[in-house]
Amino acid sequence: MAPLKKKWVSHPILDDDEVLSLAARAGAGTSTRRFFDHVGCDPKSCQKIEGHGIGVEGTIILGTDDQDENDVKRLVDFVQEIDMDMAEFTVLTP
């Protein structure tokens, strides 16, 4: 990928310095992280990815059977706290 000099988006990428370094040199622009509660994305992992120049996009699922209004509020607060680059909120529907 590196010779193509293109930016690309990665689905979850291994939280490993060597892998992140290689991915960044190969043009990784963003890594997508999915989660449906506040424990789904470790802030240190997100910071580590961003430290290699790779943005973090969160895909957040709202409306799971075990979520109530307070859970959703905590999740939104968590997303703001970890300061990810992009967030996509999806309401779970049957």
Secondary structure, 3 states (H helix, E strand, C coil): CHHHCCCEEECCCCCCHHHHHHHHHCCEEEEEEEECCCCCCCHHHHHHHHHCCCEEEEEEEECCCCCCHHHHHHHHHHHHHHCCCEEEEEECCC
